């Protein structure tokens, strides 16, 4: 089922998506002049970068990104999603524009290091294009200090993008909402419903406070498309996509069925299960490496050395057919990673996983 490229081609589908996106924008605290469903966070992050380039280098829309590639800078944390790196390549900027900011002991972007790097770049004749804060890093579930990063962006007139693909659903939880302080300062934001909202892939979302920038970037004169009507935006003039799927239907139906309070209960249930898992791990001698408030745990054991031994443990657990675990890497070294995002996960499931971890540890 398609929304098509123009509003009037599928007004019901478009209005459902507009209603759903407005609800979610209000919930997360972003005043979005424009919002759209995307294939996922990668498309949304690329859209943000294109808008940021057009803002920092207005001539790039006609003359290309040569000057931006030579003199621009894009700031991300060392734990940011690699789709930002892909976006820099796709946009023609190249890897050299990326400024990888180190993280602190909580895997959050080091804000003083960010401030210093921006200051040094400006002194060196570079122009900051975009700063990216992350609400829920993929590996460790870290949440950057969004308020402090936004302040640096404002002071230096830089496009501020928040990658909330993973952690945006924290907006439903009263326990987690305070971690969203500062998100209202973002010029743009991405959020994936196919992650923590558990709708089928793919269901990304992109919110933007500056619709006029999107119109400048994506606006084209297509004679084969009827002229815009007053009822709603024609999304082909505001985004990478032309004809598009009715992505918003599954998100709308999920929210209509479960409701705000139902989603909140699911999220807070998962938080309680993650807390139980943390206590079980530590009581059994495992070391939890990350301190995320989200239901994601990265851990290791004093008897395990190197990535190969952790991979062996993961393989033993998966081979048991009773539980699933993966490996990952953090500055502290290789880790095992568990993400509690299923609505029905119970303490009994965690007990099974812990049994298999202990059994695998003896074999490793």
C-alpha positions in Angstrom: 0.0 0.0 0.0 1.5 3.4 -1.0 1.1 7.0 0.1 2.4 7.9 -3.3 4.4 11.0 -3.9 1.7 13.7 -3.7 -0.8 14.3 -0.8 -3.9 14.0 -3.0 -2.8 10.6 -4.4 -3.5 9.0 -1.1 -5.0 11.6 1.4 -6.2 9.0 4.0 -2.8 7.4 4.2 -1.0 10.8 4.4 -3.4 12.1 7.1 -2.8 9.0 9.2 0.9 9.5 8.9 0.7 13.2 9.7 -1.5 12.4 12.8 0.9 9.7 14.0 4.1 11.8 13.5 2.5 14.8 15.3 1.7 12.6 18.3 5.2 11.2 18.5 6.8 14.6 17.9 4.8 16.1 20.8 5.7 13.1 22.9 9.4 13.3 22.4 9.4 17.1 22.7 10.4 18.3 19.2 8.6 21.1 17.5 8.7 19.6 14.0 7.7 21.8 11.1 8.2 18.8 8.9 8.1 15.1 9.7 8.1 12.0 7.5 8.5 8.2 7.7 11.7 6.8 6.3 13.2 3.4 5.5 15.2 3.7 8.7 17.8 5.7 10.7 20.3 5.7 7.9 18.0 7.5 5.5 17.0 9.9 8.3 20.6 10.7 9.2 21.6 11.3 5.6 18.6 13.7 5.3 19.8 15.6 8.3 23.3 15.9 6.9 22.1 17.1 3.5 20.0 19.8 5.3 23.0 20.7 7.4 25.2 21.1 4.4 22.6 23.3 2.6 22.5 25.5 5.7 26.3 25.9 6.3 27.1 26.1 2.5 24.0 27.4 0.7 25.9 27.5 -2.7 26.4 23.7 -2.5 22.9 23.1 -4.0 24.1 24.6 -7.2 27.9 24.3 -7.1 28.4 21.0 -5.3 30.0 20.1 -2.0 33.6 20.8 -2.9 34.0 23.7 -0.4 32.2 21.8 2.3 34.4 18.8 1.8 37.5 20.9 1.9 36.6 23.1 4.9 33.6 21.6 6.7 33.5 19.4 9.8 30.9 17.0 11.2 31.1 16.0 14.9 30.1 12.6 16.2 31.0 10.6 19.3 33.2 7.5 19.0 30.1 5.4 19.9 27.8 7.1 17.3 26.1 4.9 14.7 28.2 4.3 11.6 25.4 5.5 9.3 26.8 9.0 9.9 30.1 7.9 8.3 28.2 6.4 5.4 26.2 9.6 5.1 29.3 11.7 4.9 30.6 9.5 2.0 27.3 9.5 0.2 26.9 13.3 0.5 30.3 13.7 -1.2 32.1 15.1 1.9 34.4 12.1 2.6 35.7 10.7 5.8 38.0 13.7 6.4 35.2 15.9 7.5 34.4 13.6 10.4 35.5 14.6 13.8 35.3 11.6 16.1 34.9 12.9 19.6 36.0 10.6 22.4 33.6 9.3 25.1 33.8 9.4 28.9 33.6 6.4 31.2 29.9 6.2 30.7 30.3 6.0 26.9 28.8 9.5 26.4 30.3 12.1 24.2 33.0 14.0 26.0 31.4 17.5 25.9 34.6 19.5 26.8 36.4 17.6 24.1 33.6 18.5 21.6 33.8 22.2 22.6 37.6 22.2 22.2 37.5 20.5 18.8 34.9 22.9 17.5 36.9 25.8 18.8 40.1 24.5 17.2 38.4 23.9 13.8 37.0 27.4 13.7 40.4 28.8 14.5 41.8 26.7 11.7 39.4 28.1 9.2 37.0 25.2 9.1 33.2 25.6 9.3 31.2 23.2 11.5 28.4 21.6 9.5 26.6 19.4 12.0 26.9 18.1 15.5 25.3 14.7 16.3 24.1 13.7 19.8 22.9 10.2 20.4 20.0 9.0 22.5 20.9 5.4 23.0 24.1 4.2 21.3 23.8 0.9 19.5 26.4 -1.0 21.5 26.1 0.3 25.1 22.8 2.2 25.1 24.6 5.4 26.2 22.7 8.7 26.2 24.7 11.8 25.4 24.3 15.0 27.4 21.8 16.4 24.8 21.4 19.8 26.6 25.1 20.5 26.8 25.7 19.5 23.2 22.8 21.6 22.0 24.3 24.6 23.8 27.6 24.2 21.9 25.6 23.9 18.6 23.7 27.1 19.3 26.7 29.1 20.4 28.5 28.2 17.1 25.4 28.3 14.8 25.7 24.6 13.9 23.0 22.2 12.8 22.2 20.0 15.7 20.9 16.5 14.9 19.9 13.9 17.5 20.1 10.2 16.6 17.3 8.7 18.7 16.8 5.7 16.5 17.3 3.3 19.4 16.3 5.3 22.4 13.5 7.6 21.2 10.9 5.3 22.8 12.3 6.4 26.2 9.9 9.3 25.7 7.0 7.0 26.8 8.6 6.2 30.2 8.3 8.4 33.2 11.5 6.7 34.5 13.5 7.8 31.5 12.0 11.1 30.3 14.5 13.2 32.1 17.2 11.9 29.8 15.5 13.7 27.0 16.3 17.2 28.4 17.7 19.3 25.7 16.3 17.3 22.8 13.9 20.2 22.0 17.0 22.2 20.8 17.6 19.8 18.0 17.2 21.0 14.4 16.4 17.4 13.4 15.9 14.0 14.9 15.6 10.4 13.8 13.7 7.7 15.6 13.1 4.1 14.5 9.8 2.6 15.4 11.1 -0.8 14.3 13.5 -0.9 17.2 12.1 -0.3 20.6 8.5 0.2 19.5 8.7 -3.3 18.0 6.8 -2.7 14.8 7.9 -4.6 11.6 10.9 -3.3 9.6 11.3 -0.8 8.3 9.8 2.1 10.1 12.1 5.0 10.5 11.0 8.6 11.2 12.6 12.0 10.6 11.6 15.2 12.4 12.8 18.6 11.4 12.3 22.1 12.9 13.3 23.8 9.7 11.0 22.8 6.8 12.2 25.5 4.5 15.7 23.9 4.4 14.2 20.6 3.3 12.2 22.4 0.6 15.5 23.9 -0.7 17.3 20.6 -0.7 14.6 18.4 -2.2 12.3 20.8 -4.0 12.1 20.1 -7.8 9.8 21.0 -10.6 8.3 17.8 -11.8 5.9 18.4 -14.6 4.4 14.9 -14.4 3.2 15.5 -10.8 0.1 17.7 -10.3 0.8 21.0 -8.5 0.6 21.0 -4.8 -2.7 21.4 -3.0 -3.3 23.3 0.2 -4.4 20.2 2.2 -1.0 18.8 3.0 2.7 18.6 2.0 3.8 16.7 -1.0 6.6 14.6 0.5 8.5 14.2 -2.7 9.4 17.9 -2.4 10.6 17.4 1.2 12.5 14.1 1.2 14.8 11.7 -0.6 11.8 9.4 -1.5 9.4 9.8 -4.3 6.7 7.1 -4.4 6.6 5.6 -1.0 5.1 2.8 1.1 2.4 3.5 3.7 5.0 2.9 6.5 3.0 4.8 9.1 0.0 2.4 9.1 1.8 -0.2 11.3 3.0 2.4 13.7 -0.5 4.0 13.9 -2.1 0.6 14.5 0.4 -0.3 17.2 -0.2 2.9 19.1 -4.0 2.7 18.6 -4.0 -0.8 19.9 -1.6 -0.6 22.8 -2.0 3.1 23.7 0.5 5.4 25.4 0.1 3.8 28.8 0.4 0.4 27.3 3.7 1.2 25.6 4.9 2.8 28.9 4.1 -0.4 30.8 6.0 -2.5 28.3 9.0 -0.3 28.5 9.1 -0.2 32.2 8.6 -4.0 32.4 11.7 -4.3 30.2 13.6 -2.0 32.5 12.7 -4.1 35.5 13.9 -7.3 33.7 17.2 -5.6 32.8 17.7 -4.7 36.4 17.0 -8.3 37.4 19.5 -9.5 34.8 22.1 -7.1 36.1 21.8 -8.4 39.7 21.9 -12.0 38.5 25.1 -11.4 36.5 26.9 -9.6 39.3 25.9 -12.3 41.8 27.4 -14.9 39.6 30.7 -13.1 39.1 30.1 -11.5 35.8 31.2 -7.8 35.3 28.6 -5.4 33.7 30.7 -2.9 31.8 28.1 -0.3 30.7 25.8 1.9 32.9 23.0 2.6 30.5 19.5 3.4 31.9 18.1 1.5 28.9 17.5 -2.2 29.0 20.9 -3.1 27.4 23.8 -4.8 29.2 27.4 -5.3 28.1 29.3 -7.7 30.3 32.3 -10.0 30.6 33.9 -12.3 33.1 37.3 -12.1 34.8 38.2 -15.6 33.4 37.6 -14.6 29.8 40.4 -13.0 27.9 40.2 -11.7 24.4 37.4 -11.5 21.8 37.8 -15.2 20.8 36.9 -16.5 24.3 33.8 -14.3 24.4 32.8 -15.4 20.9 33.1 -19.0 22.1 30.7 -18.3 25.0 28.2 -16.6 22.7 28.4 -19.5 20.3 27.8 -22.1 23.1 24.8 -20.1 24.3 23.2 -19.8 20.9 23.9 -23.4 20.1 21.9 -24.5 23.2 18.8 -23.3 21.4 17.5 -21.9 24.7 18.8 -18.3 24.6 20.6 -15.9 22.3 23.5 -13.5 23.0 25.9 -11.5 20.9 29.4 -10.0 21.1 30.4 -6.4 20.8 33.4 -4.1 21.4 33.8 -1.1 23.7 36.8 0.9 24.6 37.2 -1.4 27.6 37.5 -4.3 25.3 35.3 -7.1 23.9 32.0 -7.8 25.7 28.9 -9.9 25.5 25.8 -7.9 24.8 22.1 -8.5 25.7 19.2 -6.3 24.8 15.9 -6.7 26.6 13.3 -5.5 24.1 10.7 -8.3 24.0 7.4 -7.6 25.8 7.1 -11.1 27.2 10.7 -11.5 28.6 10.4 -12.8 32.1 12.7 -13.4 35.1 12.5 -17.1 34.2 13.9 -16.3 30.7 16.8 -14.5 32.4 17.4 -17.5 34.6 17.7 -19.7 31.6 20.1 -17.3 29.9 22.3 -17.1 33.1 22.3 -20.9 33.3 23.5 -21.1 29.7 26.1 -18.4 30.3 27.5 -20.3 33.3 27.5 -23.6 31.3 29.3 -21.9 28.4 31.8 -20.3 30.7 33.0 -23.8 31.9 33.5 -24.9 28.3 35.3 -21.7 27.1 
